[in-house]
Structure formats: C-alpha cells, structure tokens
Amino acid sequence: MSSAFEVRGGKSLSGEIIPQGAKNEALQIISAVLLTPEKVTINNIPDILDVNLLIELLGDIGVKVNRVSRAVCEFQADAIDFDYMHTPEFKKKSGRLRGSVMFAGPLLARFGKAYIPKPGGDKIGRRRLDTHIIGFQKLGAEFVYEADDNYFRLEAPAGGMKGTYMLLDEPSVTGTANIVMAAVMAEGTTTIYNAACEPYLQQLCKMMVRMGAKIEGIGSNLLTIQGVEKLGGCEHTMLPDMIEIGSFIGLAAMTQSEITIKNAGIQHLGIIPEKFQQLGIKMEFRGDDIYIPAQDSYEIQTFIDGSILTISDHPWPGFTPDLLSIVLVVATQAKGSVLIHQKMFESRLFFVDKLIDMGAQIILCDPHRAAVIGLNRQHKLKGITMTSPDIRAGVSLLIAALSAEGKSTIHNIDQIDRGYQYIDERLRALGADIKRL
C-alpha cells in the first residue's frame, strides 16, 4: 500500500525554507565517481529515493560508499564488479531507475565496456536513449541489444575510443552528460555541438575539470574535449534544486504566504524568477535569498501588444519543462489568462483534469497545450481525492491542495518522494496542515 498525503488547505504559511540539493544534478554527479579509482566527496546531496537508490546501486557494483551524513557522501570506485552487472538483481534494480543509464559513459571511458538496462522512471512520455547511444557509437563504441536479457551492451574498440566531431539531434541533458563522461578519456579531440548547457551540466563539466579533464566551452552549446589518460579524485558541492525553488515561489503566491527561500543560488536560476514575475508574483532578492511577500492577488502580464501571455518550455537557457506544471497551477488563481505550451513531453499535462475537478478553469487544447483562465480567487479551489501521475505534477497538485478549501487526499506520493526530500516536514515548518497517511 503506497502512502498518501492528507492536506487541509486554505491556510497562509510563513517562514524560511532551504531548498535541497539538485536532484537532476545529483544523478549525473554521482555517476561521475566511476571515472576515477580515487576518492570523490560530494556535498549537498538530496536525501530522496532516486538518489539513494543510485548510491545503493553504486555500492552493489563494488564502489566503496561512506555516507558521512545524509547530505555528504564519499565514494571510491577502485574495484568494480562487472560480474554483478549480469545478474538478474542488477537488471531489475537498475531497470527501475532511469538514472542508472548514466553509469554507461564513465564505465565505457574507464573500462571500455558498459551495460545499460532498459530504463524506467517517470511516465511523462517517451524518453529516448538514442542520443546517448549514437554519441557512444561516434566515439567508436560497438552497441549490441541482448534481446533475451533485455539490456544493451556497449564495448569500446580494441585501441580505445577516439575523439570526433558530433552534432547531437537534440540537446539532451543526460545524453550530453553521458557522452562528455565517455569522451574525457578518449584519444584526441571530441567536439559536441548542440550540447545541453543546463547549470547541472556545467557543474558536471567543472567537476571533471577539477578531476583533470580538459573541457572548453562550458555553459555554451559547443563543447570541446581534449582526451586525457586518467582522472583523479575531487570534492564537489551541488547547487540548490531550481525546480524546488520554483515550486516554493508558486506555493507562496497560491497560499498568499510570506516566504523566504534561503541560499537559492540565484545566479544559476536563469529565466525562472522572471517567468514567475510574468504571472504577477512579487519577489525581492536579498543576497542569495528570495523573499516573497504575502500577496492578496497577482495579475498575469500580457505581451506588449496586449495579446495573451504564452509560457512554454525550451532547452536551457529557456524555461525548464519541469516547472510548467507549477506555473499552470499558480495561474489558476491569478487574475488574467495564460497559454501553457508544453513542447518537450507529451503527457505532462494529463493532471489538469484533477485541477478542473477542484474548480479551476482550464481548457486542455491538446496533449501539449492548456489555456488557463485565472479565477483571481473569486472561487477558491475545493479539496478532492486525487492521485499523482509523476513527480512534478505531484507537487503541483500538493500546491493546489494547500491553497484549496477543505480536505484533499493525494495518493501515490512515492512519486513526490522520488524528487522532494521530507517535503511534508518542511511544509509543516511553514505552518501547512499536511499529514502522511
């Protein structure tokens, strides 16, 4: 039996909240410990299911793991057990966790071989692995699908992988990360164009540079990598999670709360604060904290010519798709209308039926677009019983429930726990009425 949250909404919250370490950065950074036999220390690790499973999986394949605290962990990958990767346990465990695909790049770079299970993860539409595989093939790796065992096998050629020029068919964040990790020890120069340039990828590249890699163009979509023979240990601290920060900004507005988000890593947030400001949400930057005053009402801006605002996702430095669900929920209580256009995943908007049941005015135009007509708090949302389909929708529904009148029950909250650490405790500290059943 999966647990549920019981939420009594309609209360305004107040106080300070500290964002966790970035989930999407953690999955890449923690995989990169496989690049060296030396010790790697990682700080600000989010204590969430996906990350803990990945750390456990590293231990299973022979990495020495010392969890100094929930937020700090030391890794040493000096004795990798490839035999274990053929066992049904490994295939079952790694197949449940999408992040395990990130082991392929570093293992291929260091040992010339890797195994990838068919991936699991969020139900937000097809997420192809083609970008990863084609990148590995361009570096010279051979790729075989073992149909009987349902996994992919990768092998470097006899003389090792060779640097090359490649143009990615999409700026996939995990794809770019995996290819960069595979290329740092390939012979010669690798050039990756249309590379993802998210802050998390910049963090990974900076970490590998500290380990001895030679990478130029960090932060741009053109990366140039000079292969080196080996990498050494290092220490790395993860950025605060920008998706959590966006979620908290939205939460403050929806619940008319005065909230300070501490240590928000503002310089790494890109366009995120601006998008929430377009919804009419006021905020002040105080040092590295974001202060959101309690607001009775917030009005969605229009474009300069008066036409209705459209908010859509785009690869970095555009607006992250992970926050569109949050923006959509926040818009339901704003004054004015907005069109939410979710380009990158085709089933991310399939939670709006629950918001409509709560009383929101939303027209789902197609799987990618939803028009939201803000209620300007004329009609409060009503609490209902609902189920969370994926991590980001789960938190959007939680925010809706906290602002709604009456009691809401949210089932399948394992999805929320996969991405947000102790979310119920942290919200209770702000005064939220939330219980875990």
VOPAGU-2260 file (C-alpha; in pm, 1 decimal, decimal comma):
REM VOPAGU-2260
SITE   aa  ch    i         X         Y         Z
SITE  MET   A    0       0,0       0,0       0,0
SITE  SER   A    1     151,9     330,2    -114,7
SITE  SER   A    2     120,9     617,7     132,0
SITE  ALA   A    3     -85,1     933,4      84,1
SITE  PHE   A    4     -86,5    1295,6     198,1
SITE  GLU   A    5    -389,4    1442,0     372,1
SITE  VAL   A    6    -392,5    1818,1     329,8
SITE  ARG   A    7    -625,5    2076,2     483,7
SITE  GLY   A    8    -583,5    2381,5     267,6
SITE  GLY   A    9    -669,2    2748,5     275,3
SITE  LYS   A   10    -409,6    2847,8     538,2
SITE  SER   A   11    -145,1    3106,7     467,6
SITE  LEU   A   12     207,9    2997,3     554,3
SITE  SER   A   13     511,5    3190,5     668,3
SITE  GLY   A   14     878,6    3141,4     739,3
SITE  GLU   A   15    1202,2    3031,7     578,0
SITE  ILE   A   16    1269,0    2723,7     369,3
SITE  ILE   A   17    1601,5    2589,8     239,5
SITE  PRO   A   18    1598,8    2418,1     -99,9
SITE  GLN   A   19    1753,2    2070,1    -121,8
SITE  GLY   A   20    2047,1    1980,8    -345,7
SITE  ALA   A   21    1952,0    1948,8    -711,5
SITE  LYS   A   22    1804,1    1607,9    -798,7
SITE  ASN   A   23    1889,9    1628,4   -1169,4
SITE  GLU   A   24    2247,4    1731,2   -1094,6
SITE  ALA   A   25    2288,0    1453,5    -837,7
SITE  LEU   A   26    2216,9    1171,9   -1085,2
SITE  GLN   A   27    2498,4    1290,5   -1315,8
SITE  ILE   A   28    2749,9    1387,6   -1048,1
SITE  ILE   A   29    2711,8    1063,4    -853,1
SITE  SER   A   30    2764,9     858,7   -1171,5
SITE  ALA   A   31    3085,7    1052,8   -1243,9
SITE  VAL   A   32    3256,1     897,7    -938,7
SITE  LEU   A   33    3306,1     590,9   -1163,6
SITE  LEU   A   34    3560,0     786,3   -1372,6
SITE  THR   A   35    3841,1     751,4   -1118,7
SITE  PRO   A   36    3980,5     495,8    -872,3
SITE  GLU   A   37    4049,3     784,6    -631,1
SITE  LYS   A   38    3821,1     920,3    -357,9
SITE  VAL   A   39    3545,0    1165,3    -454,8
SITE  THR   A   40    3349,8    1361,0    -189,2
SITE  ILE   A   41    3007,6    1505,1    -274,6
SITE  ASN   A   42    2822,5    1764,0     -62,3
SITE  ASN   A   43    2460,5    1884,9     -54,3
SITE  ILE   A   44    2316,1    1551,3    -171,1
SITE  PRO   A   45    1933,8    1549,8    -168,7
SITE  ASP   A   46    1801,0    1271,4      56,2
SITE  ILE   A   47    1545,3    1139,7    -192,0
SITE  LEU   A   48    1450,5     799,2    -325,0
SITE  ASP   A   49    1600,4     823,6    -677,0
SITE  VAL   A   50    1935,5     946,6    -545,3
SITE  ASN   A   51    1951,8     695,9    -256,9
SITE  LEU   A   52    1877,3     409,0    -498,1
SITE  LEU   A   53    2154,8     525,6    -729,1
SITE  ILE   A   54    2404,0     539,3    -438,9
SITE  GLU   A   55    2290,7     191,4    -331,7
SITE  LEU   A   56    2341,5      64,0    -687,9
SITE  LEU   A   57    2698,2     202,6    -690,5
SITE  GLY   A   58    2764,0       8,3    -369,1
SITE  ASP   A   59    2622,5    -306,2    -533,2
SITE  ILE   A   60    2869,6    -282,5    -822,8
SITE  GLY   A   61    3167,4    -252,8    -587,1
SITE  VAL   A   62    3207,7     119,2    -517,5
SITE  LYS   A   63    3309,8     192,3    -157,5
SITE  VAL   A   64    3040,8     424,9     -22,0
SITE  ASN   A   65    3078,7     617,9     303,2
SITE  ARG   A   66    2766,8     821,4     384,4
SITE  VAL   A   67    2921,8    1073,2     623,7
SITE  SER   A   68    2578,0    1233,6     670,9
SITE  ARG   A   69    2253,4    1238,5     471,1
SITE  ALA   A   70    2396,4    1530,8     270,1
SITE  VAL   A   71    2762,0    1423,2     237,1
SITE  CYS   A   72    2899,1    1105,9      83,2
SITE  GLU   A   73    3246,4     974,9      -3,2
SITE  PHE   A   74    3289,9     737,1    -296,2
SITE  GLN   A   75    3583,5     529,3    -413,1
SITE  ALA   A   76    3542,1     322,9    -729,8
SITE  ASP   A   77    3866,6     124,8    -715,3
SITE  ALA   A   78    3719,5    -227,3    -750,7
SITE  ILE   A   79    3422,3    -251,9    -990,8
SITE  ASP   A   80    3237,4    -584,1   -1007,2
SITE  PHE   A   81    3134,2    -637,6   -1370,9
SITE  ASP   A   82    3003,1    -988,0   -1298,3
SITE  TYR   A   83    2732,2    -839,9   -1077,2
SITE  MET   A   84    2606,1    -638,8   -1375,8
SITE  HIS   A   85    2496,8    -963,1   -1544,1
SITE  THR   A   86    2281,6   -1075,4   -1252,0
SITE  PRO   A   87    1900,3   -1054,9   -1252,5
SITE  GLU   A   88    1918,7    -841,9    -931,7
SITE  PHE   A   89    2122,4    -572,9   -1105,7
SITE  LYS   A   90    1897,3    -571,8   -1412,6
SITE  LYS   A   91    1584,6    -549,1   -1200,2
SITE  LYS   A   92    1719,8    -276,9    -971,8
SITE  SER   A   93    1882,7     -65,6   -1241,0
SITE  GLY   A   94    1582,8    -105,0   -1471,6
SITE  ARG   A   95    1363,4      60,9   -1207,3
SITE  LEU   A   96    1584,5     366,6   -1201,1
SITE  ARG   A   97    1632,4     587,1   -1504,3
SITE  GLY   A   98    1947,8     744,5   -1362,4
SITE  SER   A   99    2141,0     414,9   -1387,6
SITE  VAL   A  100    2182,8     479,0   -1760,1
SITE  MET   A  101    2439,4     744,1   -1654,1
SITE  PHE   A  102    2683,1     469,6   -1549,9
SITE  ALA   A  103    2742,1     384,9   -1917,4
SITE  GLY   A  104    2958,3     685,5   -2015,7
SITE  PRO   A  105    3207,2     663,7   -1727,3
SITE  LEU   A  106    3234,9     281,6   -1739,6
SITE  LEU   A  107    3292,2     291,6   -2114,8
SITE  ALA   A  108    3559,0     561,9   -2073,3
SITE  ARG   A  109    3746,6     386,1   -1796,2
SITE  PHE   A  110    3697,1      14,0   -1865,9
SITE  GLY   A  111    3593,5       5,1   -2230,8
SITE  LYS   A  112    3264,3    -172,2   -2155,6
SITE  ALA   A  113    2924,6     -98,1   -2006,0
SITE  TYR   A  114    2575,5    -245,6   -1972,4
SITE  ILE   A  115    2251,9     -49,1   -1980,4
SITE  PRO   A  116    1917,6    -194,1   -1869,4
SITE  LYS   A  117    1602,3     -81,4   -2049,6
SITE  PRO   A  118    1515,2     225,3   -1840,5
SITE  GLY   A  119    1226,6     301,4   -1605,1
SITE  GLY   A  120    1146,4     636,9   -1441,9
SITE  ASP   A  121     870,7     890,8   -1490,7
SITE  LYS   A  122     565,3     832,1   -1708,3
SITE  ILE   A  123     589,4    1161,9   -1892,6
SITE  GLY   A  124     610,7    1032,0   -2247,0
SITE  ARG   A  125     881,3     864,4   -2449,3
SITE  ARG   A  126    1232,6     948,0   -2340,7
SITE  ARG   A  127    1468,7     807,0   -2596,3
SITE  LEU   A  128    1819,4     681,7   -2532,0
SITE  ASP   A  129    1917,6     726,4   -2895,9
SITE  THR   A  130    2118,9    1043,4   -2829,2
SITE  HIS   A  131    2335,4     859,7   -2572,3
SITE  ILE   A  132    2389,8     550,6   -2787,8
SITE  ILE   A  133    2463,7     736,8   -3112,9
SITE  GLY   A  134    2718,4     953,3   -2927,5
SITE  PHE   A  135    2894,2     643,8   -2790,4
SITE  GLN   A  136    2894,9     489,1   -3140,7
SITE  LYS   A  137    3052,9     802,6   -3288,4
SITE  LEU   A  138    3335,8     766,4   -3035,4
SITE  GLY   A  139    3382,3     414,5   -3176,8
SITE  ALA   A  140    3188,9     201,3   -2925,4
SITE  GLU   A  141    3002,0    -104,0   -3051,7
SITE  PHE   A  142    2640,7    -135,9   -2942,9
SITE  VAL   A  143    2453,4    -465,9   -2910,6
SITE  TYR   A  144    2099,4    -522,5   -2782,3
SITE  GLU   A  145    2075,0    -852,3   -2591,4
SITE  ALA   A  146    1707,7    -929,6   -2654,3
SITE  ASP   A  147    1697,9   -1241,1   -2428,6
SITE  ASP   A  148    1821,6   -1043,3   -2129,8
SITE  ASN   A  149    1656,6    -710,7   -2217,7
SITE  TYR   A  150    1970,5    -496,5   -2184,8
SITE  PHE   A  151    2216,1    -305,6   -2403,6
SITE  ARG   A  152    2586,5    -391,8   -2415,8
SITE  LEU   A  153    2849,2    -135,8   -2514,9
SITE  GLU   A  154    3212,9    -209,5   -2595,8
SITE  ALA   A  155    3498,0      23,3   -2688,3
SITE  PRO   A  156    3715,6     -84,4   -2984,6
SITE  ALA   A  157    4049,6    -257,1   -2923,3
SITE  GLY   A  158    4255,8      63,0   -2933,9
SITE  GLY   A  159    4010,5     255,5   -2714,1
SITE  MET   A  160    3766,3     526,5   -2817,4
SITE  LYS   A  161    3873,6     810,9   -3046,9
SITE  GLY   A  162    3765,5    1175,1   -3029,3
SITE  THR   A  163    3543,0    1303,4   -3310,2
SITE  TYR   A  164    3303,5    1581,2   -3412,4
SITE  MET   A  165    2935,8    1524,5   -3341,8
SITE  LEU   A  166    2615,9    1726,1   -3376,5
SITE  LEU   A  167    2350,9    1599,6   -3133,5
SITE  ASP   A  168    1999,7    1554,1   -3274,8
SITE  GLU   A  169    1855,7    1707,9   -2954,8
SITE  PRO   A  170    2025,3    1893,0   -2668,0
SITE  SER   A  171    1952,0    1611,9   -2423,2
SITE  VAL   A  172    2090,2    1689,3   -2075,3
SITE  THR   A  173    2152,7    1328,5   -1972,1
SITE  GLY   A  174    2266,5    1245,0   -2327,3
SITE  THR   A  175    2523,2    1526,8   -2328,0
SITE  ALA   A  176    2640,8    1432,1   -1977,1
SITE  ASN   A  177    2684,2    1067,1   -2070,1
SITE  ILE   A  178    2873,5    1147,9   -2391,3
SITE  VAL   A  179    3102,2    1401,1   -2217,4
SITE  MET   A  180    3187,0    1141,6   -1949,6
SITE  ALA   A  181    3262,6     887,2   -2223,5
SITE  ALA   A  182    3479,2    1136,3   -2415,5
SITE  VAL   A  183    3702,6    1276,5   -2138,9
SITE  MET   A  184    3944,9     983,3   -2172,2
SITE  ALA   A  185    3900,5     919,4   -2547,1
SITE  GLU   A  186    4211,5     976,9   -2757,9
SITE  GLY   A  187    4229,4    1316,2   -2930,2
SITE  THR   A  188    3966,4    1589,4   -2953,7
SITE  THR   A  189    3590,8    1546,0   -2922,5
SITE  THR   A  190    3363,5    1831,1   -3028,9
SITE  ILE   A  191    2997,4    1820,2   -2926,8
SITE  TYR   A  192    2766,9    2073,7   -3095,0
SITE  ASN   A  193    2402,1    2132,2   -2988,3
SITE  ALA   A  194    2516,9    2015,5   -2645,2
SITE  ALA   A  195    2288,0    2082,0   -2349,6
SITE  CYS   A  196    2417,7    2368,8   -2136,6
SITE  GLU   A  197    2199,7    2348,0   -1819,2
SITE  PRO   A  198    2365,7    2457,5   -1492,6
SITE  TYR   A  199    2371,4    2088,8   -1388,2
SITE  LEU   A  200    2576,6    2000,1   -1693,1
SITE  GLN   A  201    2806,5    2296,0   -1627,4
SITE  GLN   A  202    2851,0    2162,8   -1273,6
SITE  LEU   A  203    2942,0    1816,6   -1406,4
SITE  CYS   A  204    3195,5    1964,0   -1650,6
SITE  LYS   A  205    3353,1    2183,0   -1379,5
SITE  MET   A  206    3377,4    1880,7   -1151,3
SITE  MET   A  207    3552,8    1677,3   -1423,2
SITE  VAL   A  208    3791,9    1967,3   -1491,2
SITE  ARG   A  209    3887,0    1956,5   -1121,1
SITE  MET   A  210    3946,3    1581,0   -1170,8
SITE  GLY   A  211    4190,2    1661,9   -1453,5
SITE  ALA   A  212    3967,4    1664,1   -1764,0
SITE  LYS   A  213    4019,9    1923,1   -2039,5
SITE  ILE   A  214    3684,4    2071,9   -2140,5
SITE  GLU   A  215    3628,2    2406,1   -2313,5
SITE  GLY   A  216    3303,2    2589,0   -2390,2
SITE  ILE   A  217    3132,8    2509,1   -2056,3
SITE  GLY   A  218    2798,3    2693,2   -2044,4
SITE  SER   A  219    2767,1    2704,5   -2425,1
SITE  ASN   A  220    2621,8    2452,9   -2670,2
SITE  LEU   A  221    2962,3    2378,9   -2822,7
SITE  LEU   A  222    3189,3    2167,2   -2601,1
SITE  THR   A  223    3547,9    2080,2   -2695,3
SITE  ILE   A  224    3712,8    1799,0   -2502,7
SITE  GLN   A  225    4080,3    1702,5   -2517,9
SITE  GLY   A  226    4115,5    1342,9   -2403,4
SITE  VAL   A  227    4338,0    1274,2   -2100,8
SITE  GLU   A  228    4479,2     941,0   -1980,3
SITE  LYS   A  229    4323,3     935,3   -1636,0
SITE  LEU   A  230    4121,2    1137,1   -1388,2
SITE  GLY   A  231    4177,6    1186,6   -1013,5
SITE  GLY   A  232    3961,7    1245,8    -705,3
SITE  CYS   A  233    3794,1    1572,2    -608,8
SITE  GLU   A  234    3532,5    1735,4    -387,6
SITE  HIS   A  235    3207,2    1872,8    -528,5
SITE  THR   A  236    2911,6    2065,7    -383,9
SITE  MET   A  237    2577,3    2050,1    -561,2
SITE  LEU   A  238    2364,0    2351,1    -649,3
SITE  PRO   A  239    2027,1    2408,8    -482,0
SITE  ASP   A  240    1739,7    2249,0    -675,5
SITE  MET   A  241    1591,8    2510,3    -910,7
SITE  ILE   A  242    1270,6    2309,2    -950,3
SITE  GLU   A  243    1213,6    2319,7    -573,6
SITE  ILE   A  244    1281,4    2692,2    -573,8
SITE  GLY   A  245    1025,1    2748,9    -849,4
SITE  SER   A  246     779,1    2525,8    -662,2
SITE  PHE   A  247     820,0    2732,5    -343,3
SITE  ILE   A  248     772,2    3062,5    -531,1
SITE  GLY   A  249     448,0    2922,9    -672,9
SITE  LEU   A  250     341,0    2789,6    -333,7
SITE  ALA   A  251     391,3    3130,5    -167,8
SITE  ALA   A  252     175,5    3304,8    -428,2
SITE  MET   A  253    -104,2    3045,6    -426,5
SITE  THR   A  254    -135,3    3040,4     -46,0
SITE  GLN   A  255     -89,3    3420,6      -0,6
SITE  SER   A  256     215,7    3349,6     215,5
SITE  GLU   A  257     525,0    3541,3     314,5
SITE  ILE   A  258     813,0    3304,0     248,9
SITE  THR   A  259    1190,9    3343,1     228,6
SITE  ILE   A  260    1378,0    3087,2      20,4
SITE  LYS   A  261    1728,6    3072,6     171,8
SITE  ASN   A  262    2051,4    3013,3     -27,0
SITE  ALA   A  263    1871,6    2992,5    -360,1
SITE  GLY   A  264    2176,9    3006,2    -590,3
SITE  ILE   A  265    2009,2    3298,9    -771,2
SITE  GLN   A  266    2283,8    3335,1   -1033,6
SITE  HIS   A  267    2208,1    2979,7   -1154,7
SITE  LEU   A  268    1829,1    3021,9   -1185,9
SITE  GLY   A  269    1833,5    3171,2   -1535,3
SITE  ILE   A  270    1491,4    3286,8   -1652,1
SITE  ILE   A  271    1293,1    3112,7   -1373,9
SITE  PRO   A  272    1232,6    3416,5   -1144,3
SITE  GLU   A  273    1131,7    3626,9   -1447,2
SITE  LYS   A  274     865,5    3373,1   -1557,3
SITE  PHE   A  275     703,8    3381,8   -1212,2
SITE  GLN   A  276     720,9    3763,0   -1220,1
SITE  GLN   A  277     527,2    3749,7   -1550,6
SITE  LEU   A  278     247,5    3580,9   -1353,7
SITE  GLY   A  279     242,6    3890,4   -1131,2
SITE  ILE   A  280     430,1    3738,5    -837,4
SITE  LYS   A  281     640,5    3992,1    -647,8
SITE  MET   A  282     980,5    3891,0    -509,3
SITE  GLU   A  283    1292,6    4055,1    -373,8
SITE  PHE   A  284    1647,3    3923,5    -399,4
SITE  ARG   A  285    1824,3    3972,5     -66,1
SITE  GLY   A  286    2179,3    3849,9    -107,0
SITE  ASP   A  287    2129,1    3489,7    -216,5
SITE  ASP   A  288    1780,2    3464,0     -62,0
SITE  ILE   A  289    1448,4    3516,2    -241,4
SITE  TYR   A  290    1187,1    3698,0     -31,9
SITE  ILE   A  291     825,3    3661,7    -145,1
SITE  PRO   A  292     580,7    3896,0      32,2
SITE  ALA   A  293     222,2    3787,2     105,0
SITE  GLN   A  294       9,7    3898,7    -191,0
SITE  ASP   A  295    -370,6    3920,5    -197,2
SITE  SER   A  296    -378,3    3894,3    -571,2
SITE  TYR   A  297    -135,4    3866,3    -862,8
SITE  GLU   A  298    -206,8    3961,7   -1222,9
SITE  ILE   A  299     -68,3    3781,8   -1526,9
SITE  GLN   A  300     108,7    4020,4   -1761,1
SITE  THR   A  301      17,8    4033,9   -2129,2
SITE  PHE   A  302     261,2    4066,8   -2416,5
SITE  ILE   A  303     344,0    4429,8   -2506,0
SITE  ASP   A  304      81,0    4435,9   -2784,1
SITE  GLY   A  305    -184,3    4322,4   -2534,6
SITE  SER   A  306    -207,9    3962,7   -2656,1
SITE  ILE   A  307    -237,1    3675,2   -2410,5
SITE  LEU   A  308      85,7    3557,4   -2247,8
SITE  THR   A  309     222,8    3219,3   -2357,9
SITE  ILE   A  310     466,8    3033,8   -2134,5
SITE  SER   A  311     645,6    2744,8   -2299,6
SITE  ASP   A  312     941,3    2522,7   -2218,8
SITE  HIS   A  313    1268,2    2526,3   -2404,5
SITE  PRO   A  314    1616,1    2379,7   -2352,4
SITE  TRP   A  315    1837,3    2594,0   -2126,3
SITE  PRO   A  316    1867,1    2891,5   -2106,8
SITE  GLY   A  317    1494,1    2868,0   -2187,2
SITE  PHE   A  318    1233,5    2776,0   -1927,5
SITE  THR   A  319    1260,5    2424,9   -1784,2
SITE  PRO   A  320     970,9    2186,0   -1862,6
SITE  ASP   A  321     985,0    2065,5   -1500,2
SITE  LEU   A  322     828,9    2393,5   -1383,5
SITE  LEU   A  323     546,2    2423,3   -1636,4
SITE  SER   A  324     313,8    2212,0   -1419,1
SITE  ILE   A  325     380,9    2451,8   -1129,8
SITE  VAL   A  326     321,9    2761,8   -1345,0
SITE  LEU   A  327      -5,4    2611,8   -1467,1
SITE  VAL   A  328    -134,0    2556,8   -1112,6
SITE  VAL   A  329     -27,9    2903,0    -995,9
SITE  ALA   A  330    -204,8    3060,9   -1295,2
SITE  THR   A  331    -539,7    2911,4   -1189,7
SITE  GLN   A  332    -571,0    3164,8    -902,7
SITE  ALA   A  333    -411,9    3459,2   -1083,0
SITE  LYS   A  334    -600,2    3745,7   -1246,4
SITE  GLY   A  335    -585,8    3705,7   -1624,4
SITE  SER   A  336    -522,2    3424,9   -1870,5
SITE  VAL   A  337    -219,4    3236,7   -1996,7
SITE  LEU   A  338    -149,2    2964,0   -2250,7
SITE  ILE   A  339      82,5    2691,1   -2122,0
SITE  HIS   A  340     264,0    2517,1   -2407,7
SITE  GLN   A  341     449,5    2201,6   -2303,8
SITE  LYS   A  342     662,1    2116,6   -2608,1
SITE  MET   A  343     908,7    1862,7   -2476,4
SITE  PHE   A  344     693,8    1583,4   -2324,0
SITE  GLU   A  345     357,9    1467,8   -2446,1
SITE  SER   A  346     189,5    1355,6   -2126,3
SITE  ARG   A  347     299,4    1615,9   -1873,8
SITE  LEU   A  348     -36,7    1795,2   -1884,3
SITE  PHE   A  349    -250,7    1491,9   -1807,2
SITE  PHE   A  350    -309,2    1602,5   -1449,3
SITE  VAL   A  351    -523,0    1906,4   -1532,8
SITE  ASP   A  352    -844,1    1701,6   -1504,2
SITE  LYS   A  353    -782,0    1691,0   -1126,4
SITE  LEU   A  354    -747,2    2071,5   -1114,0
SITE  ILE   A  355   -1070,2    2106,3   -1315,1
SITE  ASP   A  356   -1238,9    1879,8   -1056,3
SITE  MET   A  357   -1113,8    2121,5    -789,9
SITE  GLY   A  358   -1285,0    2409,0    -971,2
SITE  ALA   A  359   -1002,8    2551,3   -1186,1
SITE  GLN   A  360   -1090,6    2692,3   -1528,9
SITE  ILE   A  361    -859,0    2520,1   -1773,4
SITE  ILE   A  362    -910,4    2422,5   -2135,6
SITE  LEU   A  363    -685,9    2132,5   -2236,5
SITE  CYS   A  364    -643,9    2211,4   -2606,7
SITE  ASP   A  365    -434,6    1902,3   -2687,4
SITE  PRO   A  366    -166,7    1692,2   -2510,3
SITE  HIS   A  367      76,1    1986,1   -2532,5
SITE  ARG   A  368    -130,8    2297,3   -2465,0
SITE  ALA   A  369    -359,2    2419,6   -2187,8
SITE  ALA   A  370    -531,4    2757,9   -2165,2
SITE  VAL   A  371    -573,2    2871,9   -1804,9
SITE  ILE   A  372    -833,0    3132,4   -1713,4
SITE  GLY   A  373    -731,5    3274,4   -1375,7
SITE  LEU   A  374   -1004,0    3290,3   -1110,2
SITE  ASN   A  375    -839,5    3578,9    -921,1
SITE  ARG   A  376    -951,0    3398,2    -601,5
SITE  GLN   A  377   -1320,6    3472,4    -679,4
SITE  HIS   A  378   -1378,9    3098,1    -640,9
SITE  LYS   A  379   -1139,6    2903,3    -420,2
SITE  LEU   A  380   -1031,9    2558,6    -534,3
SITE  LYS   A  381   -1208,4    2276,1    -348,0
SITE  GLY   A  382   -1025,0    1987,2    -181,0
SITE  ILE   A  383   -1066,7    1646,3    -352,8
SITE  THR   A  384    -911,7    1298,4    -351,4
SITE  MET   A  385    -657,0    1252,2    -629,1
SITE  THR   A  386    -356,6    1051,1    -746,1
SITE  SER   A  387     -18,7    1189,8    -852,0
SITE  PRO   A  388      91,1    1073,9   -1201,0
SITE  ASP   A  389     453,8    1199,9   -1191,7
SITE  ILE   A  390     695,7    1389,1    -965,6
SITE  ARG   A  391     628,1    1743,2   -1089,3
SITE  ALA   A  392     251,1    1703,1   -1128,2
SITE  GLY   A  393     251,0    1556,5    -775,5
SITE  VAL   A  394     394,9    1873,4    -625,8
SITE  SER   A  395     167,4    2090,4    -841,1
SITE  LEU   A  396    -133,4    1902,8    -700,2
SITE  LEU   A  397      10,8    1941,4    -349,8
SITE  ILE   A  398      34,9    2319,3    -400,3
SITE  ALA   A  399    -322,7    2324,2    -531,3
SITE  ALA   A  400    -438,2    2126,8    -224,4
SITE  LEU   A  401    -261,6    2366,8      14,8
SITE  SER   A  402    -446,6    2660,5    -139,6
SITE  ALA   A  403    -784,6    2481,8    -167,8
SITE  GLU   A  404   -1073,2    2494,4      79,1
SITE  GLY   A  405   -1131,8    2177,6     275,8
SITE  LYS   A  406    -952,0    1845,4     280,1
SITE  SER   A  407    -757,3    1688,2      -7,3
SITE  THR   A  408    -605,2    1342,5     -18,7
SITE  ILE   A  409    -318,7    1278,7    -261,5
SITE  HIS   A  410    -236,1     914,7    -335,1
SITE  ASN   A  411      77,5     767,4    -498,1
SITE  ILE   A  412     302,6    1015,4    -316,4
SITE  ASP   A  413     603,4     785,3    -365,7
SITE  GLN   A  414     624,8     984,3    -689,7
SITE  ILE   A  415     665,3    1305,1    -487,5
SITE  ASP   A  416     918,6    1141,3    -250,4
SITE  ARG   A  417    1130,4    1043,8    -552,4
SITE  GLY   A  418    1205,4    1411,6    -610,1
SITE  TYR   A  419    1144,5    1614,3    -292,9
SITE  GLN   A  420    1306,4    1536,1      43,6
SITE  TYR   A  421    1091,4    1538,5     361,4
SITE  ILE   A  422     850,9    1771,4     179,3
SITE  ASP   A  423     572,2    1723,5     437,5
SITE  GLU   A  424     800,0    1808,0     733,8
SITE  ARG   A  425     942,1    2113,0     561,5
SITE  LEU   A  426     595,8    2243,7     469,6
SITE  ARG   A  427     468,3    2179,9     823,9
SITE  ALA   A  428     751,7    2401,3     949,8
SITE  LEU   A  429     594,3    2683,2     743,2
SITE  GLY   A  430     255,7    2614,4     904,4
SITE  ALA   A  431      99,0    2381,8     648,0
SITE  ASP   A  432    -162,9    2129,8     766,2
SITE  ILE   A  433     -27,2    1817,6     596,6
SITE  LYS   A  434     -22,2    1459,5     726,5
SITE  ARG   A  435     134,8    1149,0     582,1
SITE  LEU   A  436    -110,8     858,4     597,8
